[in-house]
């Protein structure tokens, strides 16, 4: 498994309801693609989000997010140390 980082920005602060809706939209796609959300960080103004996930590879993560209807600014492979 590889770490995958997703960056997402919003034009208006993301509400709790929107964040919950995005989480629910990705749950089934993550399960089907054997992915796991590790942690999500939000900026204090809730305009920027960083989501750290585990996936087989970057392309698997891209397909899963897109099949869930999730848009993002950047998606890149990462590592922790």
TORPA-4810 file (N, C-alpha, C, O; in nm, 3 decimals):
<nodes>
NODE_1_0.084_-0.119_0.000_0.000_0.000_0.000_0.088_0.124_0.000_0.197_0.126_0.057_X
NODE_2_0.037_0.227_-0.066_0.109_0.353_-0.079_0.027_0.466_-0.018_-0.096_0.461_-0.017_X
NODE_3_0.096_0.567_0.031_0.025_0.686_0.076_-0.006_0.774_-0.044_0.077_0.791_-0.133_X
NODE_4_-0.127_0.828_-0.045_-0.171_0.919_-0.151_-0.226_1.043_-0.081_-0.303_1.032_0.014_X
NODE_5_-0.187_1.159_-0.128_-0.229_1.286_-0.070_-0.321_1.357_-0.169_-0.289_1.371_-0.286_X
NODE_6_-0.437_1.401_-0.118_-0.531_1.476_-0.200_-0.542_1.617_-0.143_-0.558_1.635_-0.022_X
NODE_7_-0.532_1.716_-0.230_-0.553_1.855_-0.192_-0.681_1.904_-0.258_-0.706_1.880_-0.376_X
NODE_8_-0.763_1.973_-0.179_-0.891_2.023_-0.231_-0.917_2.162_-0.173_-0.897_2.185_-0.054_X
NODE_9_-0.961_2.253_-0.259_-0.997_2.387_-0.213_-1.144_2.414_-0.242_-1.203_2.355_-0.333_X
NODE_10_-1.201_2.502_-0.164_-1.341_2.542_-0.177_-1.348_2.693_-0.193_-1.262_2.766_-0.142_X
NODE_11_-1.449_2.739_-0.263_-1.468_2.883_-0.279_-1.531_2.944_-0.155_-1.512_3.062_-0.126_X
NODE_12_-1.608_2.863_-0.082_-1.669_2.905_0.044_-1.631_2.802_0.149_-1.602_2.688_0.113_X
NODE_13_-1.630_2.838_0.277_-1.594_2.741_0.380_-1.681_2.616_0.373_-1.803_2.625_0.358_X
NODE_14_-1.618_2.501_0.383_-1.690_2.373_0.377_-1.764_2.351_0.508_-1.704_2.353_0.615_X
NODE_15_-1.893_2.329_0.498_-1.975_2.303_0.616_-1.955_2.160_0.664_-1.904_2.075_0.590_X
NODE_16_-1.995_2.134_0.788_-1.989_1.997_0.840_-2.072_1.904_0.753_-2.033_1.789_0.729_X
NODE_17_-2.186_1.953_0.705_-2.273_1.871_0.622_-2.205_1.833_0.490_-2.215_1.718_0.446_X
NODE_18_-2.135_1.928_0.428_-2.065_1.900_0.304_-1.952_1.800_0.326_-1.934_1.708_0.246_X
NODE_19_-1.877_1.817_0.433_-1.767_1.725_0.464_-1.822_1.584_0.487_-1.765_1.486_0.440_X
NODE_20_-1.932_1.574_0.561_-1.995_1.444_0.586_-2.046_1.382_0.456_-2.033_1.261_0.437_X
NODE_21_-2.103_1.463_0.368_-2.152_1.413_0.240_-2.037_1.359_0.154_-2.051_1.255_0.090_X
NODE_22_-1.923_1.430_0.153_-1.807_1.383_0.076_-1.753_1.252_0.134_-1.715_1.162_0.060_X
NODE_23_-1.749_1.243_0.265_-1.701_1.120_0.329_-1.790_1.002_0.293_-1.741_0.894_0.259_X
NODE_24_-1.920_1.022_0.299_-2.014_0.914_0.265_-2.005_0.876_0.118_-2.017_0.758_0.083_X
NODE_25_-1.984_0.974_0.030_-1.976_0.947_-0.114_-1.855_0.861_-0.148_-1.859_0.784_-0.243_X
NODE_26_-1.747_0.873_-0.071_-1.626_0.798_-0.102_-1.617_0.663_-0.031_-1.537_0.579_-0.071_X
NODE_27_-1.697_0.641_0.072_-1.685_0.518_0.151_-1.691_0.391_0.066_-1.603_0.306_0.076_X
NODE_28_-1.794_0.378_-0.016_-1.810_0.255_-0.095_-1.696_0.240_-0.195_-1.645_0.130_-0.215_X
NODE_29_-1.657_0.349_-0.260_-1.548_0.342_-0.358_-1.417_0.305_-0.291_-1.337_0.230_-0.348_X
NODE_30_-1.393_0.357_-0.171_-1.272_0.322_-0.099_-1.273_0.173_-0.063_-1.171_0.106_-0.076_X
NODE_31_-1.386_0.123_-0.018_-1.396_-0.018_0.019_-1.374_-0.108_-0.103_-1.299_-0.205_-0.096_X
NODE_32_-1.439_-0.077_-0.213_-1.425_-0.156_-0.336_-1.280_-0.160_-0.384_-1.233_-0.262_-0.435_X
NODE_33_-1.210_-0.047_-0.369_-1.073_-0.036_-0.418_-0.968_-0.061_-0.310_-0.850_-0.032_-0.329_X
NODE_34_-1.011_-0.116_-0.196_-0.920_-0.151_-0.086_-0.835_-0.031_-0.044_-0.714_-0.040_-0.029_X
NODE_35_-0.904_0.082_-0.024_-0.837_0.206_0.019_-0.880_0.238_0.161_-0.982_0.191_0.210_X
NODE_36_-0.798_0.320_0.226_-0.829_0.362_0.362_-0.793_0.509_0.379_-0.683_0.551_0.343_X
NODE_37_-0.886_0.586_0.433_-0.859_0.726_0.466_-0.785_0.725_0.600_-0.834_0.669_0.698_X
NODE_38_-0.668_0.787_0.603_-0.587_0.789_0.725_-0.620_0.912_0.810_-0.648_0.899_0.929_X
NODE_39_-0.616_1.030_0.749_-0.643_1.153_0.823_-0.679_1.263_0.723_-0.631_1.263_0.610_X
NODE_40_-0.762_1.355_0.766_-0.796_1.472_0.685_-0.771_1.596_0.769_-0.811_1.604_0.884_X
NODE_41_-0.703_1.691_0.709_-0.676_1.819_0.774_-0.750_1.929_0.700_-0.760_1.927_0.577_X
NODE_42_-0.801_2.025_0.775_-0.869_2.141_0.716_-0.801_2.267_0.766_-0.759_2.275_0.882_X
NODE_43_-0.791_2.366_0.679_-0.740_2.495_0.722_-0.841_2.557_0.819_-0.958_2.520_0.819_X
NODE_44_-0.795_2.651_0.899_-0.882_2.714_0.998_-1.005_2.778_0.934_-1.113_2.780_0.994_X
NODE_45_-0.990_2.829_0.812_-1.104_2.891_0.744_-1.188_2.792_0.664_-1.288_2.829_0.602_X
NODE_46_-1.147_2.663_0.665_-1.217_2.552_0.599_-1.228_2.570_0.447_-1.321_2.520_0.384_X
NODE_47_-1.133_2.642_0.391_-1.128_2.659_0.246_-1.034_2.559_0.180_-1.043_2.535_0.060_X
NODE_48_-0.943_2.502_0.257_-0.845_2.406_0.205_-0.845_2.280_0.289_-0.847_2.285_0.412_X
NODE_49_-0.842_2.166_0.219_-0.839_2.036_0.286_-0.724_1.953_0.230_-0.694_1.960_0.110_X
NODE_50_-0.662_1.876_0.316_-0.560_1.778_0.277_-0.608_1.644_0.333_-0.636_1.632_0.452_X
NODE_51_-0.617_1.545_0.246_-0.661_1.412_0.288_-0.547_1.313_0.258_-0.497_1.307_0.146_X
NODE_52_-0.509_1.237_0.359_-0.406_1.135_0.344_-0.476_1.000_0.342_-0.552_0.966_0.433_X
NODE_53_-0.449_0.923_0.237_-0.514_0.793_0.217_-0.408_0.686_0.191_-0.295_0.717_0.156_X
NODE_54_-0.447_0.562_0.208_-0.365_0.449_0.164_-0.437_0.383_0.048_-0.557_0.358_0.054_X
NODE_55_-0.363_0.354_-0.058_-0.418_0.288_-0.177_-0.310_0.202_-0.239_-0.191_0.217_-0.209_X
NODE_56_-0.351_0.112_-0.327_-0.252_0.030_-0.398_-0.153_0.116_-0.474_-0.033_0.090_-0.474_X
NODE_57_-0.205_0.221_-0.539_-0.122_0.312_-0.616_-0.202_0.438_-0.646_-0.321_0.447_-0.614_X
NODE_58_-0.136_0.534_-0.707_-0.199_0.663_-0.737_-0.317_0.648_-0.832_-0.420_0.712_-0.813_X
NODE_59_-0.303_0.564_-0.933_-0.411_0.548_-1.031_-0.536_0.487_-0.968_-0.647_0.525_-1.003_X
NODE_60_-0.518_0.393_-0.876_-0.633_0.335_-0.805_-0.706_0.443_-0.727_-0.828_0.449_-0.729_X
NODE_61_-0.631_0.528_-0.659_-0.692_0.637_-0.582_-0.765_0.733_-0.674_-0.876_0.778_-0.643_X
NODE_62_-0.704_0.766_-0.786_-0.766_0.857_-0.882_-0.900_0.801_-0.932_-1.000_0.871_-0.935_X
NODE_63_-0.899_0.674_-0.972_-1.022_0.611_-1.021_-1.130_0.607_-0.913_-1.247_0.635_-0.941_X
NODE_64_-1.093_0.573_-0.791_-1.190_0.565_-0.682_-1.251_0.702_-0.653_-1.373_0.713_-0.639_X
NODE_65_-1.169_0.804_-0.644_-1.220_0.939_-0.617_-1.310_0.988_-0.729_-1.416_1.045_-0.704_X
NODE_66_-1.269_0.966_-0.853_-1.349_1.011_-0.965_-1.480_0.934_-0.977_-1.582_0.992_-1.014_X
NODE_67_-1.479_0.805_-0.946_-1.604_0.728_-0.951_-1.700_0.770_-0.840_-1.821_0.750_-0.851_X
NODE_68_-1.647_0.828_-0.734_-1.732_0.880_-0.626_-1.778_1.023_-0.655_-1.853_1.081_-0.576_X
NODE_69_-1.733_1.079_-0.768_-1.772_1.215_-0.803_-1.691_1.320_-0.730_-1.730_1.437_-0.726_X
NODE_70_-1.579_1.281_-0.671_-1.497_1.372_-0.594_-1.403_1.450_-0.685_-1.329_1.391_-0.763_X
NODE_71_-1.408_1.582_-0.675_-1.312_1.665_-0.748_-1.202_1.706_-0.650_-1.223_1.708_-0.529_X
NODE_72_-1.085_1.737_-0.703_-0.972_1.776_-0.619_-0.878_1.862_-0.702_-0.886_1.865_-0.825_X
NODE_73_-0.790_1.931_-0.634_-0.692_2.016_-0.702_-0.568_1.936_-0.741_-0.520_1.946_-0.854_X
NODE_74_-0.518_1.859_-0.649_-0.398_1.779_-0.673_-0.411_1.644_-0.604_-0.476_1.630_-0.500_X
NODE_75_-0.348_1.546_-0.665_-0.342_1.411_-0.608_-0.200_1.362_-0.633_-0.155_1.354_-0.748_X
NODE_76_-0.129_1.328_-0.525_0.011_1.291_-0.543_0.052_1.182_-0.445_-0.002_1.171_-0.335_X
NODE_77_0.151_1.100_-0.486_0.202_0.996_-0.397_0.284_1.060_-0.287_0.354_1.159_-0.311_X
NODE_78_0.277_1.004_-0.168_0.350_1.060_-0.055_0.424_0.953_0.023_0.418_0.834_-0.009_X
NODE_79_0.492_0.997_0.125_0.559_0.906_0.217_0.561_0.970_0.354_0.547_1.092_0.367_X
NODE_80_0.577_0.891_0.455_0.588_0.944_0.591_0.723_0.905_0.647_0.779_0.801_0.611_X
NODE_81_0.775_0.987_0.732_0.904_0.958_0.795_0.911_1.023_0.930_1.012_1.010_0.999_X
</nodes>
